[in-house]
């Protein structure tokens, strides 16, 4: 019995290791690097520019995103992330994405959810894989509008609110979600972000290849002032997830650690089982903290993994639940034995 218990514990820990340490490998097609060269499978990020961008727009109620791009495929979904300012796939400040030949733009304001999904701009039949395209998304505090190659598209949504609820610890990325999910196949020649709503004449100027002053962030695929894009390397520090709740992720992180307590209990020597509260409850919580902490710390160097303090909290919660259920079961068994 002891041997079986040990094998079960080893199998459980190996299972945790597999799901915790397997890399999320980005497979995005093409992204523009700093020196202007195209490289396959290379999502990009700008860590410093991300914090500056948030600070620049924190008190704003308008913004515009201008992008010159070319998609490589009309068979992309997710939506595939072209440009994203996000923390993970369920929490963002804004994201420009592609689903098939349709465009999606999610913008988080004080009037939306933390994922910018309710509402979001969804426009079908936008992308053309044969030619470069110039896109401008304008939010004026009342509506979100789309310009395609200088022409105002019929698709628009009503939206209001400011950006005062924009999340911290978000990254500005090209070609992928921060976690490596939802990669995009295409090229981004340049993009600019403005803290105001561009008018039609300014959109036309940009469409002709000229510049409009006042951008709070610019990327032009070449060395220059303010260019901070580099290959996406993901977070290397513990961070608190934003206040948005990914329920499925929280459940998995909690339930996954519930078996730790009973599995450890069955391999303990008999003399250690006499102090049931310590070995059934406190020991599993301590082990859960050590195991989860090791996992989260190690994920700093694993491609595509994001160390997160909330994962640690829910893992320990699962260990506590498992220990509590084990302790309750042991008390019930003791009561039954005494009753006999």
C-alpha positions in Angstrom: 0.0 0.0 0.0 2.8 2.4 0.9 4.5 1.7 -2.5 1.3 2.4 -4.4 0.9 5.7 -2.4 4.4 6.8 -3.2 4.0 6.0 -6.9 0.7 7.9 -6.9 2.4 11.0 -5.3 5.3 10.8 -7.8 2.8 10.6 -10.7 0.8 13.5 -9.3 4.0 15.7 -9.0 5.1 14.7 -12.5 1.7 15.7 -13.8 2.0 19.1 -12.1 5.5 19.5 -13.6 4.3 18.7 -17.0 1.5 21.3 -17.0 3.6 23.9 -15.2 6.8 23.7 -17.2 5.8 22.9 -20.7 6.5 26.0 -22.9 3.8 28.0 -24.7 5.8 28.4 -27.9 4.8 31.4 -30.0 4.2 30.5 -33.6 3.5 33.9 -35.1 4.4 34.2 -38.8 6.3 37.4 -39.5 6.9 40.6 -37.4 9.0 43.6 -38.0 12.2 43.8 -35.9 13.9 47.0 -34.8 16.4 47.0 -37.6 13.7 46.7 -40.2 14.3 43.0 -41.1 11.5 40.5 -41.2 12.0 37.4 -39.1 9.7 34.3 -39.0 8.0 33.4 -35.7 9.0 36.5 -33.8 6.4 38.3 -31.8 7.6 41.6 -30.4 7.2 43.6 -27.2 8.0 46.9 -25.7 8.3 46.8 -21.9 9.3 50.4 -21.2 7.0 51.8 -23.8 4.1 50.0 -22.2 4.3 51.9 -19.0 4.8 55.2 -20.8 1.8 54.6 -23.0 -0.4 53.8 -20.0 0.8 57.0 -18.2 0.2 59.1 -21.3 -3.4 57.9 -21.8 -4.4 57.4 -18.1 -6.5 60.6 -18.0 -7.6 60.5 -21.6 -11.1 59.8 -23.0 -10.0 59.5 -26.6 -7.4 57.6 -28.7 -6.5 56.6 -32.2 -4.5 53.7 -33.5 -2.9 53.9 -36.9 -1.3 50.8 -38.5 0.3 49.9 -41.8 0.2 46.1 -42.2 -0.2 43.1 -44.4 -1.8 39.9 -43.3 -0.3 36.6 -44.6 -3.5 34.6 -44.3 -7.3 35.0 -44.1 -7.5 31.8 -42.1 -6.7 33.2 -38.7 -8.8 33.2 -35.5 -8.8 33.7 -31.8 -8.8 36.6 -32.7 -5.1 36.6 -33.7 -3.4 39.5 -32.0 -1.9 42.0 -34.4 -1.2 44.7 -31.8 -2.1 44.1 -28.2 -1.7 46.0 -24.9 -2.7 43.3 -22.5 -1.8 41.1 -19.5 -3.2 37.8 -20.8 -5.9 36.5 -23.0 -8.7 37.6 -20.7 -7.5 41.0 -19.6 -6.4 43.9 -21.8 -6.3 47.7 -22.3 -6.8 47.4 -26.1 -6.2 44.8 -28.9 -6.3 44.9 -32.7 -7.0 41.4 -33.9 -7.9 39.4 -37.0 -10.5 36.6 -37.3 -10.6 35.2 -40.8 -10.9 38.3 -43.0 -12.7 40.2 -40.2 -11.2 42.8 -37.9 -11.8 43.1 -34.1 -10.8 45.9 -31.8 -11.2 45.6 -28.1 -10.9 48.7 -26.0 -11.1 48.8 -22.3 -12.8 51.9 -20.8 -14.7 52.6 -17.5 -17.8 51.5 -19.4 -16.6 48.0 -20.5 -15.5 44.8 -18.9 -11.8 44.3 -18.2 -11.3 42.4 -21.4 -12.8 45.2 -23.6 -15.3 42.6 -25.0 -18.6 44.2 -24.0 -18.9 46.0 -26.3 -16.1 45.6 -29.0 -15.8 46.5 -32.6 -16.3 43.6 -35.0 -16.1 44.4 -38.7 -16.3 41.6 -41.4 -14.4 41.5 -44.7 -11.7 43.9 -43.9 -8.4 42.1 -44.6 -6.8 41.5 -47.9 -3.8 39.1 -48.0 -2.7 40.4 -51.4 -1.9 44.0 -50.5 -0.6 46.1 -47.6 -3.4 48.0 -45.8 -3.6 51.2 -43.8 -6.0 51.0 -40.9 -7.0 53.7 -38.4 -9.2 53.1 -35.4 -10.6 56.2 -33.8 -12.3 56.4 -30.4 -13.8 59.9 -29.7 -15.4 59.2 -26.4 -18.8 58.4 -28.0 -18.0 55.9 -30.8 -15.3 53.6 -32.2 -14.8 54.1 -36.0 -12.6 52.3 -38.5 -10.9 53.8 -41.6 -9.5 51.4 -44.2 -7.0 52.9 -46.7 -8.3 56.4 -45.9 -12.0 55.6 -46.3 -14.4 55.5 -43.4 -15.9 52.0 -43.0 -19.5 51.5 -42.3 -18.7 49.5 -39.2 -18.8 51.4 -35.9 -19.9 50.9 -32.3 -21.1 53.3 -29.6 -18.8 53.4 -26.6 -18.0 55.9 -23.9 -15.8 56.1 -20.8 -12.2 57.0 -19.9 -9.1 54.9 -19.6 -8.6 55.5 -15.9 -9.3 51.8 -15.2 -6.5 50.6 -17.6 -4.6 47.8 -16.0 -1.0 47.8 -14.8 1.6 45.1 -15.7 0.3 45.0 -19.3 2.6 44.7 -22.2 2.4 46.3 -25.7 3.0 43.5 -28.2 3.0 42.9 -31.9 2.1 39.5 -33.4 0.9 37.6 -30.3 -0.7 37.7 -26.9 1.6 38.2 -24.0 1.4 34.5 -23.1 2.1 33.4 -26.7 -1.5 32.5 -27.4 -3.4 33.7 -30.5 -0.4 34.4 -32.7 -0.9 36.4 -35.9 0.7 35.8 -39.3 1.6 39.0 -41.0 3.8 42.0 -41.1 3.5 45.3 -39.3 5.3 48.1 -41.1 4.6 50.7 -38.5 2.0 51.9 -36.1 1.2 55.0 -34.1 -1.0 55.7 -31.1 -2.6 59.1 -30.4 -4.2 60.3 -27.2 -6.9 62.0 -29.2 -9.4 61.3 -31.9 -7.9 61.9 -35.4 -10.2 63.6 -37.9 -10.8 62.5 -41.5 -8.2 65.0 -42.9 -5.5 63.7 -40.5 -6.4 60.1 -41.5 -5.9 61.0 -45.1 -2.5 62.6 -44.4 -1.4 59.4 -42.7 -2.8 57.3 -45.5 -0.5 59.2 -48.0 2.5 58.1 -46.0 3.0 61.4 -44.2 3.0 61.9 -40.4 0.7 63.7 -38.1 2.3 65.2 -35.0 1.2 64.4 -31.4 1.6 60.6 -31.3 2.2 59.3 -27.8 3.7 56.1 -29.2 5.3 55.3 -32.6 6.9 52.2 -34.0 8.4 52.4 -37.5 10.4 49.1 -37.7 13.7 50.8 -37.6 16.2 52.2 -35.0 15.2 55.6 -33.7 14.2 57.5 -30.6 11.5 55.7 -28.6 12.0 52.4 -30.4 11.9 49.8 -27.7 10.5 46.7 -29.5 12.4 43.5 -28.9 11.5 39.8 -29.2 8.7 38.8 -26.8 10.3 37.4 -23.6 7.4 37.5 -21.3 7.4 38.6 -17.6 10.2 37.5 -15.4 8.7 38.8 -12.1 5.8 37.8 -9.9 2.9 40.1 -10.6 -0.6 40.3 -9.4 -3.2 39.5 -12.1 -5.5 42.3 -12.8 -8.8 42.6 -10.9 -10.5 40.7 -13.8 -11.4 37.1 -13.0 -10.6 34.2 -15.3 -12.9 31.7 -13.5 -11.7 28.7 -15.4 -8.0 29.4 -14.7 -8.8 30.0 -11.0 -10.7 26.7 -10.7 -7.9 24.7 -12.4 -5.2 26.3 -10.1 -7.3 25.5 -7.0 -8.6 22.0 -7.9 -5.2 20.9 -9.1 -3.6 21.2 -5.6 -6.5 19.6 -3.7 -5.0 16.0 -4.1 -1.7 17.1 -2.5 -2.9 16.6 1.1 -4.3 13.1 0.9 -1.4 11.9 -1.3 1.2 13.2 1.2 -0.8 11.8 4.1 -0.6 8.2 2.8 3.2 8.3 2.5 3.9 9.8 5.9 5.4 7.5 8.6 2.9 6.4 11.2 4.6 8.4 14.0 4.0 11.7 12.1 0.3 11.0 11.7 -0.4 11.3 15.5 -0.5 15.1 15.2 -3.3 15.1 12.7 -3.9 18.9 12.4 -0.3 19.6 11.7 0.2 16.7 9.2 -3.2 16.8 7.6 -3.6 20.6 7.3 -0.5 22.7 8.0 2.0 20.4 6.2 0.0 20.3 2.9 -0.4 24.0 2.9 3.4 24.4 3.5 4.1 21.9 0.7 1.6 23.6 -1.6 3.4 26.9 -1.0 6.8 25.4 -1.7 5.7 23.5 -4.8 3.7 26.4 -6.3 6.4 28.9 -5.4 9.0 26.7 -7.1 6.8 26.5 -10.2 6.1 30.2 -10.4 9.7 31.1 -9.8 10.9 28.6 -12.5 8.4 29.9 -15.1 10.5 33.1 -15.3 12.9 31.3 -17.7 10.3 29.3 -19.7 9.1 30.7 -23.0 5.5 31.7 -22.9 4.9 31.2 -19.2 3.9 34.1 -17.0 4.7 33.9 -13.2 1.8 35.2 -11.3 1.1 35.7 -7.6 -2.6 34.9 -8.0 -1.7 31.5 -9.3 0.4 31.0 -6.1 -2.6 32.1 -4.0 -5.0 29.7 -5.6 -2.6 26.8 -5.5 -2.2 27.3 -1.8 -6.0 27.6 -1.4 -6.3 24.2 -3.1 -3.8 22.7 -0.7 -5.7 24.2 2.2 -9.0 22.8 0.9 -7.5 19.4 0.4 -6.0 19.5 3.9 -9.3 20.6 5.4 -11.2 17.8 3.7 -8.6 15.3 4.8 -8.7 16.6 8.4 -12.5 16.4 8.4 -12.4 12.9 7.1 -9.9 11.8 9.7 -12.1 13.4 12.5 -15.1 11.5 11.2 -13.2 8.2 11.1 -12.0 8.8 14.7 -15.5 9.5 15.8 -16.8 6.3 14.2 -14.0 4.3 15.8 -14.7 5.8 19.2 -18.5 5.1 18.8 -17.8 1.4 18.2 
